[in-house]
């Protein structure tokens, strides 16, 4: 399944575009909305958090939900 790209898209030729990309990522993370955060990653993303290995968006969502419940 091909996903539709979401702006802002590379190449980032202006500092404002790069800053917007960072701000959007920060806003998503700070929202603590695991579904929203997971959209920044590919469907088959692979994460490592210490001794935990996470594969795919579904596992990213579950991991973030548990992480934010503890924090």
Secondary structure by P-SEA (a helix, b strand, c coil): cbbbbcccccccccaaaaaaaaaaaaaaaaaccccccccccccbbbbbccccccccaaaaaaaaaaaaaac
